[in-house]
């Protein structure tokens, strides 16, 4: 590795690369330009498709993400002779349409590059990685607190649970919560989105197949049900399962055995089943689109998760959770303005937590871009009274006071580097009062380096 590259790495310069949805480069740095063998000015006036066509590098994670709208990762070689491991992440507008692609790259030694390239040639193609979800449930509203209490209570039993609610309300998060509090918490949690599986592949994906069953079946493969043996099987959007497969799933649940496609033997399985749907399941049953007998099999304990617009207290809690996550992910230190806060509390969030997560990621990623990307999302005329009114509409008096006090003391403690005496003096209160508030409000020191 060259001395200049080593110096750049030890100086901790982030290799950041941002494009719009057409591949035009919006943001880059000298490090990225150097590895490509061009100037920063040339890079900022380029398009990723042109860079690959000009053989400045041989492949592009950015292009993969632009095409698939999913995370991608490639190893590449640039015309300057650098080997790079490149990872791209799509950034979506709050309405779900793709806006930006953020790419981070890490230079590789020759040995690392050869090892990665060898692995890519010899390993079978990996299944698409699951979208990252929160493993802890954010519950500030009374509605969600009740749901958490119920889920925690039933988790220790093997009853089949049906989670209902609009798309994006967090059904998989709740399912994961139940699994982690169940007797099979140490085993696998197999999540399946039934809406994402082509109908022609349902049977082989769910039940697996034996070697030679069809062309290309060079070896036997266990199905998703078999993989969940001993753990939890989560069937999201189960209402999208074809009727023929519903009958076969019903038999599995009745006998707790599974037979692979092309196989002769019934194999015993034991798993915890959690199902979910954003549809009115009873209406689907009445319309003949979902089997009545299967519906009653999976619906021992129904849990309906209300939409985010009906549990406003969770909006701020979720927004802060996502903000912390994305600040850490993108090595940023973005805070929400009063305009953002007003937007949070006044929006309906029809896409629920998924839309909210997209919005917060958008805010973090676009905060430092040298163009006005957010001007359509916030109203600059929003004042402090509007911000407080938005909060007052959501919180009762004690919670409202706690929220304001937490912001006040957190900011003052941070400003005074957690000097209790100075904070007490500036706040015109006693030192014991400050210590009391630190305990009551669960304030934590968060020094930035």
C-alpha positions in Angstrom: 0.0 0.0 0.0 1.4 3.5 -0.9 2.5 5.9 1.8 0.0 8.5 0.6 -2.9 6.0 1.0 -1.6 4.9 4.4 -1.5 8.6 5.6 -5.0 9.2 4.4 -6.2 6.2 6.2 -4.4 7.1 9.5 -5.8 10.6 9.2 -9.3 8.9 9.4 -10.7 10.5 6.3 -14.0 9.0 5.4 -14.3 7.5 1.9 -17.8 8.9 1.2 -19.4 8.9 -2.2 -23.0 10.2 -2.8 -25.0 10.1 -6.0 -28.5 11.0 -7.0 -30.9 8.4 -8.5 -29.5 9.0 -12.0 -25.9 8.3 -10.9 -24.7 11.9 -10.9 -22.1 12.4 -8.2 -23.1 15.0 -5.6 -20.5 14.5 -2.9 -17.1 12.9 -2.8 -13.7 13.7 -1.3 -10.0 13.8 -2.2 -9.4 10.3 -1.0 -12.0 8.8 -3.3 -10.6 10.9 -6.3 -7.1 9.7 -5.5 -8.0 6.0 -5.6 -9.7 6.5 -9.0 -6.7 8.4 -10.4 -8.6 11.6 -11.2 -9.0 15.0 -9.7 -11.8 15.8 -7.2 -13.2 18.4 -9.6 -13.4 15.8 -12.4 -15.1 13.3 -10.0 -17.7 15.8 -8.9 -18.6 16.5 -12.5 -19.0 12.8 -13.4 -21.6 10.1 -13.5 -21.0 6.6 -12.2 -22.1 4.9 -15.4 -19.5 7.0 -17.3 -16.8 6.1 -14.8 -17.4 2.4 -15.4 -17.8 2.8 -19.1 -14.4 4.7 -19.2 -12.8 1.8 -17.3 -11.8 4.1 -14.4 -13.0 1.2 -12.3 -14.3 -2.2 -13.3 -17.5 -2.6 -11.4 -19.7 -0.4 -9.2 -21.7 -1.0 -6.0 -23.5 2.3 -6.6 -24.8 1.1 -10.0 -25.9 -2.2 -8.4 -27.9 -0.2 -5.8 -29.3 2.2 -8.4 -30.7 -0.8 -10.3 -31.9 -2.9 -7.4 -32.8 -0.2 -4.9 -31.2 -2.4 -2.3 -27.9 -2.6 -0.3 -25.0 -3.9 -2.4 -21.3 -4.8 -1.9 -18.6 -5.4 -4.5 -14.8 -5.6 -4.6 -13.3 -3.6 -7.5 -10.0 -2.4 -9.0 -9.4 1.1 -10.1 -7.3 2.4 -13.0 -4.9 3.7 -10.4 -4.3 0.2 -9.2 -6.2 0.3 -5.9 -8.3 -2.6 -4.7 -11.4 -1.4 -3.0 -14.2 -3.0 -1.1 -17.3 -0.9 -1.8 -20.7 -0.9 0.0 -23.7 1.1 -1.2 -26.9 2.0 0.6 -30.0 3.5 -1.0 -31.6 6.5 0.7 -35.4 7.0 0.1 -37.7 10.0 0.3 -40.2 9.6 3.0 -42.8 8.5 0.4 -40.6 5.5 -0.4 -39.1 6.6 -3.8 -35.3 6.4 -4.0 -33.4 9.7 -3.8 -29.7 9.1 -3.1 -27.1 6.3 -3.0 -24.5 6.6 -0.3 -21.3 4.5 -0.9 -18.5 3.9 1.5 -15.3 2.2 0.4 -12.3 0.6 2.1 -8.9 0.0 0.4 -7.7 -3.6 0.5 -4.2 -5.1 0.4 -3.4 -7.4 -2.4 -3.8 -10.4 -0.1 -7.2 -9.2 1.2 -8.4 -8.6 -2.4 -7.3 -12.0 -3.6 -9.0 -13.7 -0.6 -12.3 -11.8 -1.2 -12.2 -12.4 -4.9 -11.7 -16.1 -4.3 -14.6 -16.3 -1.9 -16.9 -14.5 -4.4 -16.0 -17.1 -7.0 -16.4 -20.2 -4.8 -19.3 -19.3 -2.6 -22.9 -19.6 -3.8 -24.8 -16.4 -4.2 -26.0 -15.2 -0.9 -29.7 -14.6 -0.3 -30.7 -11.0 0.0 -29.9 -9.7 3.5 -32.8 -8.8 5.7 -33.6 -5.2 6.2 -32.2 -4.1 9.5 -34.8 -3.9 12.2 -34.7 -2.6 15.7 -34.4 -5.5 18.2 -35.8 -3.4 21.1 -39.3 -2.2 21.0 -39.9 1.5 21.4 -43.0 2.0 23.5 -43.9 5.4 25.0 -47.6 5.3 24.2 -50.1 3.5 26.4 -51.3 1.6 23.4 -47.9 0.1 22.7 -47.1 -0.5 26.4 -50.3 -2.6 26.6 -49.2 -4.6 23.6 -45.8 -5.2 25.0 -47.2 -6.5 28.3 -49.5 -8.9 26.4 -46.7 -10.2 24.2 -44.3 -10.6 27.1 -47.0 -12.6 28.9 -47.9 -15.0 26.1 -44.2 -15.4 24.9 -43.5 -18.2 27.3 -46.4 -20.3 25.9 -46.3 -22.0 22.5 -49.6 -20.5 21.4 -49.8 -19.3 17.8 -49.9 -15.6 17.4 -51.4 -13.5 14.6 -50.1 -9.9 14.4 -52.3 -7.5 12.5 -51.7 -3.9 11.5 -50.9 -1.6 8.6 -47.7 -2.0 6.7 -44.7 -0.5 8.5 -46.2 -0.6 12.0 -43.4 -2.9 13.3 -45.0 -6.4 13.1 -41.6 -8.1 12.6 -40.1 -6.1 15.5 -42.9 -7.4 17.8 -42.5 -10.9 16.5 -38.7 -10.7 17.2 -39.6 -9.4 20.7 -41.9 -12.4 21.4 -39.1 -14.8 20.2 -36.5 -13.2 22.4 -38.8 -13.7 25.4 -39.8 -17.2 24.6 -38.5 -20.6 25.6 -36.7 -20.9 22.2 -35.0 -17.5 22.4 -31.6 -19.1 22.0 -32.5 -20.8 18.8 -33.3 -19.4 15.3 -35.7 -16.7 14.3 -36.6 -17.4 10.7 -38.5 -14.5 9.1 -40.3 -15.0 5.8 -42.1 -12.4 3.7 -44.7 -14.4 1.9 -45.4 -11.5 -0.5 -41.8 -11.6 -1.7 -41.8 -15.2 -2.9 -42.9 -16.0 -6.4 -45.9 -18.4 -6.5 -43.9 -20.9 -8.6 -41.2 -21.1 -5.9 -43.4 -21.3 -2.8 -43.5 -25.0 -2.3 -39.7 -25.6 -2.8 -38.8 -22.6 -0.6 -41.1 -23.7 2.3 -40.7 -27.5 2.1 -37.3 -27.9 0.5 -36.5 -30.5 -2.1 -34.6 -33.7 -2.7 -31.6 -34.1 -5.0 -32.7 -34.7 -8.6 -36.3 -33.6 -8.1 -36.0 -31.1 -11.0 -33.4 -29.8 -13.4 -30.7 -28.0 -11.5 -31.5 -29.8 -8.1 -27.9 -31.1 -7.8 -28.2 -31.6 -4.1 -31.0 -31.7 -1.5 -32.0 -28.5 0.2 -34.0 -28.0 3.4 -36.9 -25.6 3.3 -37.8 -22.7 5.5 -40.0 -24.7 7.8 -37.2 -27.3 8.3 -34.7 -24.5 9.0 -37.0 -23.1 11.7 -37.0 -26.4 13.6 -36.3 -25.7 17.3 -36.9 -22.0 16.9 -39.5 -19.5 15.7 -41.0 -19.3 12.2 -42.4 -15.8 11.4 -44.7 -15.7 8.3 -45.1 -12.0 7.4 -48.0 -11.2 5.0 -49.3 -14.7 5.3 -52.5 -13.6 3.5 -50.4 -13.6 0.3 -49.8 -17.3 0.5 -51.5 -19.3 -2.4 -54.5 -21.4 -1.4 -52.8 -24.6 -2.5 -49.8 -23.9 -0.1 -52.2 -22.9 2.6 -53.6 -26.5 2.6 -50.0 -27.9 2.9 -49.1 -25.5 5.7 -52.3 -26.6 7.5 -51.2 -30.2 7.4 -47.7 -29.3 8.7 -49.4 -27.5 11.7 -51.7 -30.5 12.3 -49.0 -33.2 12.2 -45.9 -31.1 12.9 -44.1 -33.0 10.2 -42.7 -31.9 6.8 -41.9 -33.7 3.6 -39.6 -32.2 1.0 -40.6 -31.9 -2.6 -39.7 -35.2 -4.3 -39.2 -36.9 -0.9 -40.9 -39.9 0.6 -40.1 -39.4 4.3 -42.0 -37.3 6.8 -39.6 -35.4 9.1 -40.8 -34.2 12.5 -40.4 -30.5 13.2 -41.0 -28.3 16.2 -41.3 -24.5 15.9 -43.1 -21.5 17.3 -45.3 -20.0 14.7 -46.0 -16.2 14.5 -48.0 -14.9 11.6 -48.7 -11.4 10.4 -50.8 -9.6 7.9 -51.8 -6.0 6.9 -55.1 -7.3 5.5 -58.5 -7.9 7.2 -58.0 -11.7 7.5 -61.7 -12.4 8.4 -62.9 -10.6 5.3 -60.4 -12.7 3.2 -61.8 -15.8 4.8 -65.4 -14.7 3.9 -64.3 -14.0 0.4 -62.8 -17.5 0.0 -59.3 -16.0 -0.4 -57.9 -17.6 2.8 -58.7 -21.0 4.3 -61.0 -20.8 7.2 -59.4 -23.8 9.0 -55.9 -22.3 8.6 -57.1 -19.0 9.9 -58.3 -20.5 13.1 -55.1 -22.5 13.4 -52.8 -19.4 13.2 -55.1 -17.1 15.2 -55.0 -18.5 18.7 -53.9 -15.1 20.0 -54.6 -12.1 17.8 -52.6 -8.9 18.5 -53.5 -5.7 16.6 -50.8 -3.0 16.4 -52.3 0.5 15.9 -50.9 2.8 13.3 -48.3 5.4 14.3 -50.7 8.3 13.8 -52.8 6.9 16.6 -49.9 6.6 19.1 -48.2 10.0 18.7 -46.0 9.5 21.8 -44.1 6.8 20.0 -43.2 9.2 17.1 -40.7 11.2 19.0 -39.2 8.1 20.7 -38.8 6.3 17.4 -37.4 9.4 15.7 -34.7 9.8 18.4 -33.9 6.1 18.2 -33.5 6.2 14.4 -31.6 9.5 14.7 -29.0 7.9 17.1 -28.7 4.8 14.8 -28.1 6.8 11.6 -25.8 9.3 13.3 -23.7 6.3 14.4 -24.0 4.6 11.0 -23.0 7.7 9.0 -20.6 9.1 11.6 -22.7 12.2 11.8 -23.9 14.4 14.6 -27.2 15.7 13.2 -29.9 17.1 15.5 -33.6 17.7 14.8 -34.6 21.3 14.4 -37.9 22.8 15.5 -39.1 22.5 11.9 -38.3 18.8 11.8 -40.1 18.4 15.1 -43.2 20.1 13.9 -43.1 18.0 10.7 -42.8 14.9 12.9 -45.8 15.7 15.0 -48.1 17.1 12.3 -47.7 14.3 9.7 -50.0 11.3 9.4 -47.1 8.9 8.7 -49.3 6.6 6.5 -46.2 4.5 6.0 -45.9 4.2 9.8 -42.5 3.5 11.4 -40.9 2.5 8.0 -41.8 5.9 6.5 -40.5 7.7 9.7 -37.2 5.7 9.5 -36.8 6.8 5.9 -37.4 10.4 6.8 -34.8 10.4 9.6 -32.2 8.7 7.4 -33.0 11.3 4.7 -32.5 14.2 7.3 -29.1 12.7 8.5 -27.7 12.0 5.0 -28.7 15.3 3.4 -27.7 17.5 6.4 -24.2 18.3 5.0 -24.9 18.2 1.3 -24.1 21.6 -0.4 -27.5 21.8 -2.0 -31.0 22.5 -0.6 -32.4 19.0 -0.6 -34.7 19.4 2.4 -36.5 22.6 1.7 -39.7 20.9 0.6 -39.9 18.8 3.8 -39.9 21.5 6.5 -41.6 24.8 6.9 -38.9 27.4 7.9 -41.7 29.7 9.3 -42.3 27.3 12.2 -41.7 29.1 15.5 -41.0 28.0 19.1 -44.7 28.3 20.0 -45.6 25.9 17.2 -43.1 23.4 18.4 -44.4 23.5 22.0 -48.0 23.4 20.8 -47.2 20.2 18.8 -45.8 18.6 21.9 -48.7 19.8 24.1 -51.1 18.2 21.7 -49.5 14.8 22.4 -48.3 14.8 26.0 -50.2 15.1 29.2 -48.9 17.7 31.7 -46.5 15.5 33.7 -45.0 14.0 30.5 -44.7 17.4 28.8 -42.8 18.8 31.8 -40.5 15.8 31.9 -39.8 16.2 28.2 -38.9 19.9 28.4 -36.9 19.3 31.6 -34.9 16.5 30.0 -33.9 18.8 27.1 -33.1 21.7 29.4 -30.8 19.8 31.8 -29.2 17.6 29.1 -28.2 20.7 27.1 -26.9 22.6 30.2 -25.0 19.6 31.5 -23.4 19.1 28.1 -22.6 22.8 27.8 -20.9 22.8 31.2 -19.1 19.4 30.5 -21.2 17.9 33.3 -19.8 20.3 35.9 -22.7 20.0 38.4 -21.8 23.2 40.4 -21.7 25.3 37.2 -24.9 23.7 35.9 -26.7 24.4 39.2 -25.5 28.0 39.1 -26.5 28.6 35.5 -29.9 27.0 36.2 -30.5 28.9 39.5 -31.1 25.6 41.4 -29.2 23.6 44.0 -26.7 20.9 43.3 -28.9 18.2 44.9 -31.7 19.3 42.6 -29.5 18.7 39.6 -28.5 15.3 40.9 -32.2 14.5 41.5 -33.0 15.5 37.9 -30.2 13.3 36.5 -31.7 10.3 38.3 -35.3 11.1 37.6 -34.8 11.9 33.9 -32.2 9.2 33.4 -29.8 11.6 31.9 -26.5 10.2 30.5 -23.2 11.8 29.7 -22.5 11.7 25.9 -19.1 13.4 25.3 -18.1 13.7 21.7 -14.4 13.2 20.7 
